Amino acid sequence: MLRHILQPIVRNTRIGVRSYHVPDNVKPPSMDEIPVPNGSWQESHAKLQRKYNLQLIAGIVIFIGTIAYGRVTGLLWLNYSAPVPKDED
C-alpha cells in the first residue's frame, strides 16, 4: 500500500527534474539592466534616519508606558526584592 502512495510522487519528481531546460528566449542579465542611482545619497540617508529614530523613540515610549501601566495596576511585578507577606486581620 505504501508503494502505491509513494510511486506517483517519485515518478513526478523524477520527471520534473529531468525535463527541465532553459528556454531559448532567456538571455543572461547585463550591467546595462542595473538601475542607476539618482539623487543625493545624503538626503536619502538623513530622511531614513529621521524615520528610524522616530520609530525607536515611539518604541521606547510605548515600552515604558506598558511597564508603568503594569506597575500601577498591579499586573506586573518586577521582583526588585522579596515580596512582603500581607497581614491577615
N, C-alpha and C positions, 0 to 999 in steps of 0.2 A: 504494500500500500504506500509506503514511503517513497518507493521508486516511482510510482505513478504521479506523486505530487512533485517530486524534485526533477523528473525528467524534462518537463516543458520549461522549467526555469533554467536548467543547464543548457538546453537547446537554444533558448532565446538569447542567453548571454554569449554563447559561442558565436552565433550568427551576427549579433550586434558588433562584436569586436572584430571579427574577420572581414566584415563587409564595409568597414569604414574606409573612405578615400577622400582626399582633399578635392573639393570642387575645382573645376578648371577656371572659373571666373574670379577666383580669390588671388589677390596679389599681396605680397608681404608689405607691411607698412614702411613708409619712408619718413625722413626727417621733415619733409615739406608738409606733412599732415599734422605735425605737432602744433598746438595753439601757441601763438606768440603773445607773451605778456605785454600789457599796456597799462599806462598809468603809473603813479608813484607808489612804490612798494612801501615807503614810509607812511604815507597817508592811510593806506590799506591796513598796515600793521597797527597803527595807532587806533584806528576805528575798531578793529577786532579786540585790541587790548581793553578799550573802554567797555565793550560789551562783556568781555570775560571778567573784568573787575567788578562790574555791576552784578553779574551772576554770583560771583564769590561773596560780595557783601550781602546780597539777598540771602544766600545760603547760610551765612554766619548768623544773620539776624533771625532767620526762621529757626535755626538750631537753638540759639539762646532763648528765643521765645518759647520753644517747645519745652526746654529744660525748666524754665521759670514757671510755666503753666503747670507742669507736672509736680513741681515742688509746692506751689501754692495750693493746689487741690489735694495734695497728699497722695497722688497716684504714683509718684516717683520717689524712691528712697535711694540716696546715693551712697549709703554706707560709709559716712565720714567717721563714725565711731560706733561702738556697740550700742544697740538700742536699749533705751531705759524702760524697764517694765512699768506698766501702768498700775496705779494704786487701785486696789479693789475695795471700794467703800460700800 
